[in-house]
Amino acid sequence: MRMKKNYVTIVSLLIICIAAVIYAASSRNTQQDPQRLHPYVNPADLQSITIARDKLSLELVPRGTEWYMQVRNSLIAVEADAMLKLLEFINTATIVRRITRKPDTYSRFDLTDETALIITLQTDKERSTLYIGTSKDQTFQFVRLPDNPAVYMASKNLDTGPEPWRWYYRRVLQYAPETLDHILYDCNQQTLFLQRNAESGKFTARDVPEGQTAADLGQLAAYFNDLSVADYVPRAGAPKAIELATHTLYFTDGSFATLRFLDKDEEQDMPPFLHITFGGAEPTDEKLRYAKEISNRYVFSLSWIDKSKYQKPCEDFFSDPAAEGTDPAPAN
């Protein structure tokens, strides 16, 4: 009787131990970190990134901490946000679940060699590739790897592609505010000389009509530094259009940049354009040198032209002291 009781006790203990082991293993599986879509890659180790879809391809290359598009024998600066989104996806996206292992279903997920977005990362040690696809309603992001037939759902979406407009650095005319010496501003009726106050850094009209004062122009100088373009168009294919305004910025290093704003052509379905031409001395500022180089090869389309910034009427540059000091008439 005692042996039977001991046997039952031993069996019970074994069952409890097995259950504990199963529970512990299950807990580890449910609490483990999600599987990365791609091993972490240090951006400093990257030598290039190629992004391709079908026959369209572009190459991104680093120069120090900056990234550029390699276009023939020249480089075009890349928008930082676009680069950050790409690296974030590569380094933080995880696998949600496996969808299928059948290659004949790749077309359903835009993961064929012709339809997938193919991202290739090159470091000094290895090359890796990701195939990126989407669902037909653009809701989910699907991925596959070159040596793995499985299709996986990713935890994040990546909205990018090999089209250059997705990557262009938008603010092509960048400079330190203190290097802008004066501006010749075209206000249609005449060209005004806008001078910079050394203490405040603000610009005001130099030649003020009698009986008026120079108006506070606020952040007018910053409007040119913050000018954002939509696309780059080779100068050889620059469209002909009506010129709306021309402004010339003179810098303390003796260089200057002339900005010509061209009107849109609705009949030809052409957006407004910006032509930038440099002259004078060679810019000493690195960003201005880049702006000169890129402007020698391209003109820039604009989403629109803000008239309050780039087509201000002449009267906005002056104010009438008598009108400013007059109290409004009392209401009846």
C-alpha positions as CSV (number, residue, x, y, z in Angstrom):
1,M,0.0,0.0,0.0
2,R,2.8,2.4,0.9
3,M,4.6,1.6,-2.4
4,K,1.5,2.4,-4.3
5,K,1.1,5.7,-2.5
6,N,4.8,6.6,-3.2
7,Y,4.3,5.7,-6.9
8,V,1.3,8.0,-7.2
9,T,3.3,10.8,-5.5
10,I,6.2,10.5,-7.9
11,V,3.9,10.5,-10.9
12,S,2.1,13.6,-9.6
13,L,5.4,15.4,-9.1
14,L,6.6,14.4,-12.6
15,I,3.3,15.8,-14.1
16,I,3.7,19.0,-12.1
17,C,7.4,19.4,-13.3
18,I,6.5,18.8,-16.9
19,A,3.7,21.3,-16.7
20,A,6.0,23.9,-15.1
21,V,8.6,23.4,-17.9
22,I,5.9,23.7,-20.6
23,Y,4.6,26.9,-18.9
24,A,8.1,28.4,-18.7
25,A,8.8,27.7,-22.3
26,S,5.4,29.1,-23.3
27,S,6.1,32.3,-21.3
28,R,9.5,32.7,-22.9
29,N,7.9,32.4,-26.4
30,T,5.2,34.9,-25.7
31,Q,7.5,37.4,-24.1
32,Q,10.4,37.3,-26.5
33,D,11.1,40.3,-28.6
34,P,9.5,40.5,-32.1
35,Q,11.6,39.2,-34.9
36,R,13.4,42.0,-36.8
37,L,12.6,42.4,-40.5
38,H,16.3,43.2,-41.1
39,P,19.3,43.0,-38.8
40,Y,20.2,46.4,-37.4
41,V,22.6,48.4,-39.7
42,N,24.6,51.3,-38.4
43,P,24.1,54.2,-40.9
44,A,27.8,55.1,-40.5
45,D,28.7,51.6,-42.0
46,L,26.6,52.1,-45.2
47,Q,28.4,52.7,-48.4
48,S,25.3,52.9,-50.6
49,I,21.6,52.2,-50.8
50,T,20.0,51.3,-54.1
51,I,16.2,51.7,-54.5
52,A,14.6,50.1,-57.6
53,R,11.3,49.2,-59.1
54,D,11.1,47.5,-62.5
55,K,13.4,49.6,-64.8
56,L,13.6,52.7,-62.5
57,S,16.5,52.8,-60.1
58,L,18.5,55.4,-58.0
59,E,21.5,55.2,-55.8
60,L,22.0,57.0,-52.5
61,V,25.5,57.6,-51.2
62,P,26.9,59.2,-48.0
63,R,29.3,62.0,-47.8
64,G,30.2,62.4,-44.2
65,T,26.8,62.7,-42.4
66,E,25.0,63.9,-45.5
67,W,23.3,61.8,-48.1
68,Y,23.2,62.4,-51.8
69,M,21.6,60.9,-55.0
70,Q,24.2,59.8,-57.5
71,V,23.1,61.2,-60.8
72,R,25.6,60.3,-63.6
73,N,28.8,62.1,-62.4
74,S,27.2,64.5,-60.0
75,L,25.5,64.4,-56.6
76,I,22.2,65.9,-55.5
77,A,21.4,66.4,-51.8
78,V,18.8,64.2,-50.3
79,E,16.0,65.4,-48.0
80,A,16.9,64.4,-44.5
81,D,13.3,63.3,-43.6
82,A,13.1,60.9,-46.5
83,M,16.4,59.3,-45.4
84,L,15.4,59.0,-41.8
85,K,12.1,57.3,-42.7
86,L,13.9,54.7,-44.8
87,L,16.5,54.0,-42.1
88,E,13.9,53.8,-39.4
89,F,11.9,51.2,-41.4
90,I,15.0,49.1,-42.0
91,N,16.1,49.2,-38.4
92,T,12.9,49.0,-36.5
93,A,10.3,47.2,-38.6
94,T,9.4,43.7,-37.3
95,I,7.6,40.7,-38.7
96,V,4.0,40.5,-37.6
97,R,3.3,37.1,-39.2
98,R,4.0,34.9,-42.2
99,I,1.3,35.2,-44.9
100,T,2.4,32.5,-47.4
101,R,5.3,30.4,-48.7
102,K,4.1,30.2,-52.3
103,P,6.0,32.2,-54.9
104,D,3.1,32.0,-57.3
105,T,1.2,34.3,-55.0
106,Y,3.8,37.1,-55.1
107,S,1.7,39.2,-57.6
108,R,-1.0,39.5,-55.0
109,F,1.4,41.4,-52.8
110,D,3.3,43.4,-55.4
111,L,6.4,41.2,-54.6
112,T,7.4,40.0,-58.1
113,D,10.7,41.1,-59.5
114,E,8.9,43.6,-61.7
115,T,6.5,45.1,-59.1
116,A,8.3,45.0,-55.8
117,L,10.3,47.9,-54.4
118,I,13.8,46.4,-54.1
119,I,16.1,48.0,-51.5
120,T,19.7,46.9,-51.5
121,L,22.1,48.0,-48.6
122,Q,25.8,47.9,-49.2
123,T,28.3,48.1,-46.4
124,D,32.1,47.3,-46.5
125,K,31.4,43.8,-45.3
126,E,28.1,42.7,-46.9
127,R,25.2,43.3,-49.1
128,S,21.5,42.7,-48.2
129,T,18.3,43.1,-50.0
130,L,14.6,43.6,-49.1
131,Y,11.6,43.2,-51.4
132,I,8.8,45.5,-50.4
133,G,5.2,45.2,-51.5
134,T,1.8,46.4,-50.5
135,S,-1.8,45.2,-50.4
136,K,-4.1,46.3,-53.2
137,D,-5.8,48.8,-50.8
138,Q,-2.4,50.1,-49.6
139,T,-3.2,49.2,-46.1
140,F,-0.6,46.6,-45.3
141,Q,3.1,46.3,-46.1
142,F,4.5,42.9,-47.2
143,V,8.1,41.9,-47.5
144,R,10.2,39.0,-48.7
145,L,13.9,38.1,-48.6
146,P,16.0,36.9,-51.6
147,D,16.7,33.4,-50.2
148,N,13.4,32.9,-48.5
149,P,10.1,32.1,-50.4
150,A,8.0,33.3,-47.5
151,V,5.9,36.5,-47.6
152,Y,5.7,38.4,-44.3
153,M,3.5,41.2,-43.0
154,A,5.6,44.1,-41.6
155,S,4.8,46.1,-38.5
156,K,5.4,49.4,-40.3
157,N,4.6,51.0,-43.7
158,L,7.3,52.6,-45.9
159,D,6.1,55.1,-48.4
160,T,9.0,55.7,-50.8
161,G,10.3,54.7,-54.2
162,P,13.0,55.3,-56.9
163,E,11.4,58.4,-58.2
164,P,13.9,61.3,-57.8
165,W,11.2,63.8,-56.6
166,R,10.8,61.8,-53.5
167,W,14.4,62.5,-52.5
168,Y,15.3,65.9,-53.7
169,Y,16.4,68.4,-51.0
170,R,13.7,71.0,-51.2
171,R,15.4,74.1,-49.7
172,V,18.0,74.6,-52.4
173,L,19.0,78.2,-51.4
174,Q,20.4,77.9,-47.9
175,Y,22.7,80.4,-46.2
176,A,23.6,81.9,-42.8
177,P,21.2,84.9,-42.3
178,E,24.1,87.2,-41.3
179,T,25.8,86.6,-44.7
180,L,22.9,88.3,-46.6
181,D,24.0,91.9,-47.2
182,H,21.2,93.5,-49.2
183,I,18.3,92.6,-51.6
184,L,17.1,94.2,-54.8
185,Y,13.4,93.4,-54.6
186,D,11.2,93.7,-57.7
187,C,7.8,95.1,-56.7
188,N,6.5,95.4,-60.3
189,Q,6.5,99.2,-60.5
190,Q,10.1,99.5,-59.4
191,T,13.1,97.7,-57.9
192,L,13.7,98.5,-54.2
193,F,17.0,98.4,-52.4
194,L,16.5,96.6,-49.1
195,Q,19.3,97.2,-46.6
196,R,20.1,95.1,-43.6
197,N,20.2,96.6,-40.1
198,A,23.5,95.3,-38.5
199,E,22.0,95.2,-35.0
200,S,18.5,93.8,-35.6
201,G,19.2,91.9,-38.8
202,K,16.0,93.2,-40.2
203,F,15.7,94.6,-43.8
204,T,14.1,97.9,-44.6
205,A,13.8,100.0,-47.8
206,R,16.8,102.4,-48.2
207,D,15.2,105.0,-50.4
208,V,12.0,106.2,-48.6
209,P,9.6,108.6,-50.3
210,E,9.2,112.0,-48.7
211,G,6.6,112.0,-45.9
212,Q,6.8,108.2,-45.3
213,T,8.9,105.9,-43.2
214,A,10.4,102.5,-44.0
215,A,8.0,99.7,-43.0
216,D,9.0,96.8,-40.8
217,L,9.3,93.9,-43.2
218,G,9.3,91.3,-40.5
219,Q,10.9,88.0,-41.7
220,L,11.1,88.9,-45.4
221,A,14.8,87.9,-45.6
222,A,14.0,84.5,-44.2
223,Y,11.5,83.8,-46.9
224,F,14.2,83.2,-49.4
225,N,16.2,81.0,-47.0
226,D,13.0,79.0,-46.4
227,L,12.0,78.7,-50.1
228,S,10.9,75.1,-50.8
229,V,10.9,73.7,-54.4
230,A,8.8,70.8,-55.7
231,D,11.0,69.2,-58.4
232,Y,14.2,69.6,-60.3
233,V,14.1,70.1,-64.1
234,P,17.3,70.0,-66.3
235,R,18.0,73.5,-67.7
236,A,18.0,72.1,-71.2
237,G,14.3,71.3,-70.7
238,A,13.3,74.5,-68.9
239,P,9.9,75.7,-69.9
240,K,9.2,79.2,-71.3
241,A,6.8,81.2,-69.2
242,I,5.8,84.7,-68.2
243,E,8.2,86.2,-65.6
244,L,6.3,87.4,-62.5
245,A,9.1,88.9,-60.4
246,T,12.9,89.0,-60.1
247,H,14.8,89.4,-56.9
248,T,18.5,89.5,-56.4
249,L,20.2,88.6,-53.1
250,Y,23.7,90.0,-52.4
251,F,26.0,88.3,-50.0
252,T,28.8,89.6,-47.9
253,D,31.4,87.5,-49.7
254,G,30.7,89.3,-53.0
255,S,28.5,86.7,-54.6
256,F,24.9,87.2,-55.5
257,A,21.9,85.1,-56.6
258,T,19.1,86.3,-58.9
259,L,15.8,84.5,-58.5
260,R,13.3,84.7,-61.4
261,F,9.8,83.5,-60.6
262,L,7.9,82.3,-63.6
263,D,4.1,82.0,-63.9
264,K,2.3,78.7,-64.3
265,D,0.9,77.7,-67.7
266,E,-2.5,76.2,-67.2
267,E,-3.0,75.4,-70.9
268,Q,0.2,73.4,-70.9
269,D,-0.5,72.0,-67.4
270,M,2.8,73.5,-66.2
271,P,3.4,74.6,-62.6
272,P,5.2,77.8,-61.7
273,F,9.0,77.7,-61.9
274,L,12.0,79.2,-60.2
275,H,15.3,80.0,-62.0
276,I,18.3,80.8,-59.8
277,T,21.4,82.3,-61.4
278,F,24.6,83.1,-59.5
279,G,27.1,85.8,-60.2
280,G,29.9,87.9,-58.7
281,A,32.5,86.3,-56.6
282,E,32.7,82.5,-55.9
283,P,30.6,81.9,-52.7
284,T,32.7,81.1,-49.6
285,D,29.7,79.4,-47.9
286,E,29.5,75.6,-48.6
287,K,25.7,75.6,-48.9
288,L,25.8,78.6,-51.3
289,R,28.4,76.8,-53.4
290,Y,26.2,73.8,-53.6
291,A,23.2,76.0,-54.5
292,K,25.3,77.6,-57.3
293,E,26.3,74.2,-58.6
294,I,22.8,72.7,-58.6
295,S,21.3,75.9,-60.1
296,N,23.8,75.7,-63.0
297,R,22.2,72.4,-64.0
298,Y,18.6,72.7,-62.9
299,V,15.6,74.9,-62.7
300,F,12.9,74.2,-60.0
301,S,9.2,73.7,-60.2
302,L,7.1,75.2,-57.4
303,S,3.8,74.0,-55.9
304,W,2.7,77.6,-55.9
305,I,4.1,81.2,-55.5
306,D,3.2,82.9,-52.2
307,K,2.4,86.5,-53.4
308,S,2.7,87.8,-49.8
309,K,6.3,86.8,-49.8
310,Y,7.6,87.0,-53.4
311,Q,5.2,89.5,-55.1
312,K,4.7,92.2,-52.5
313,P,3.4,95.5,-53.9
314,C,5.7,98.5,-53.4
315,E,3.4,100.2,-50.9
316,D,3.9,97.4,-48.4
317,F,7.5,98.6,-48.0
318,F,6.5,102.0,-46.6
319,S,4.2,103.4,-44.1
320,D,2.6,106.8,-43.5
321,P,3.4,108.2,-40.1
322,A,0.3,110.5,-40.2
323,A,-2.0,107.6,-40.9
324,E,-0.4,105.6,-38.1
325,G,-0.9,108.3,-35.6
326,T,-4.5,109.1,-36.5
327,D,-7.2,107.7,-34.2
328,P,-10.0,106.0,-35.9
329,A,-13.2,108.0,-36.3
330,P,-15.7,107.4,-33.5
331,A,-18.6,105.2,-34.4
332,N,-22.1,106.9,-34.8
